[in-house]
Amino acid sequence: MLVTTTEMFKKAYNGGYAIGAFNVNNMEIIQGITEAASELKSPLILQVSKGAREYANHTYLVKLVEAAVSLYPDMPIALHLDHGDSFELCKSCIDGGFTSVMIDMSSKSFDENVEVTKKVVEYAHSKGVVVEAELGTLAGIEDDVKVEEGKQSYTDPSTVEEFVDKTHCDSLAIAIGTSHGAYKFKPGTNPKLRFDILEEVSRRIPGFPIVLHGASSVPQEFVEMINKYGGNMPGAIGVPEDQLRHAAELSVCKINIDSDIRLAMTGNIRKYFAEHPDHFDPRQYLKPARAAVKEMVAHKIKNVLGSAGKI
């Protein structure tokens, strides 16, 4: 059966590692992620955005995830809604089999964020589902989430206790310098996460699981591969992996990864098309794409998350 993130996060917090929350859109992505996690004995969060749900259909995605659960019955897997933007969307996912949902009212006022989050939490908890909320906003673009550079805001640690007390959310996404999408930072910049904010948040709500969004590292090998085979991705850089590993050693229990999977898939598909212009069977080019997802996820589990062997 699908599980919630409650026990995952307790073990991760105490063990100094994080659970990977990987965005899924189709069968090959789910296969690559779950194969890697199974081989490395890592707990896993498969998460679905509003855009992915509209693209693939709620029922298809849930059934694909259920198929993975049946193949790997000993691996804890949670199904999570990423960036739910309304009570109605969260309710639909809760009623439709998700074990965890995120309500993202971070762009609203503090009071409105509290009000909507509390409403989602009350409904979710009545159904045995857990809730992630967010304080602070990240720059960048991810599906329907768009925040212009310069309009993001770091999480104010002085607000977290009141927010958690009033909403009873189960985990909290905070803004400490990560960014959505592949175009996170300008070339030549030196991205640095605000560990001072993370440490102060942890001091104020000890033992509470923290989440990092926008945490892809944008591996340059795949940016170069995409550009070499006809793509156009100038100046794409991400979050250094050593900083993410340090965050996982602190109070960050969940790290979201999406763009790196997309880059690995797209780079390998472009390469395959260039090397095999006569091929047209989707199975031919999706096979190396799926293998690239598996390799990427295995790398993250071993070198960034630290969750290998935690089952």
Phi, psi and omega in degrees: 000152172295149181239167171275177181269000188304303182290324177306311185290323178300313181292321180294316181300313182287335184264356178071036175222175180233156175267134177282129175249103187256128180286138182237145180228337183207181185297315185296322178295315179298317180298312182298317181295311185289326177297316179296313182296322180295314181295328182264003178054055181244135171297161194210142170241121173259123184238148186237126176274169176301320180294320178295322179295321178289326181289309189261346184083132182308311186295316178303312183295316179299317181292325176295318178293320177298325176297318178297319179299320180291330179282331183233068187294341181267359182259122177294121179232127174252144176251119192236139172273123180265129176055053170295131186252011179199158175299321183298317179295315179299316180299318180299319180288321177299313180291338185263012171110356178289147179257355180206142177223151172249131170252118185251095175249027186295337180277353181267177176294162179303314182295320179290323177301313179299313184300310183288319179299315180299321179296316178295317181299315182299317180290315182299313182297329177293341180251007179078021182252146182260161187229133171256136177239178182218139172233128186094156183235141179262143173286168175106185184231130174214107184052244183271001180268116182224116178231120183292148176302133181097346181251003175285164180217135175290152176292135177271110184303333183292349182261348191289321181298312180299317182297312181294319180297321184280329185262332185062030176295161186263339175206162186225122173276131180237161180254112180231018176122359173282172184207146181287152171082183181275332183266069187279314187225152181286147178304139179092348178279164180239087185301131178224126177284148181274082180292338177296323177292314180301315181294323179289321176300315180296324179294323184280328178231070184299138179082356183272132183288129180254147183239141173246122171265170175058041189253021175286150185258355177051068181303127185294334179299326180277328173298315179295321179296315179299314181293323181297324184254039169101359180278178180213084181236075181283139171063037180264115175224156186232205184272126179303135185292331180293329177289323177295321179297320179295320178299321179293333178285342179267237185255004179282117184255347183219125178238123182275135180223120181225303186302321182297324177293316179299317180296316180297316179296309185295319179300315182289326177292317178299317178299316181297315179300319181293323183274341182227067184294345181270354183272146181219359180279118181306331180296332182291315182269341177281339178295308176294331177296317178295320178296325179293322176298313181301315180295318179297313181295319178299319178298315181296316181299316185282320193252343183243307185282321183075022186263003179296138177073018183264006175268000000 
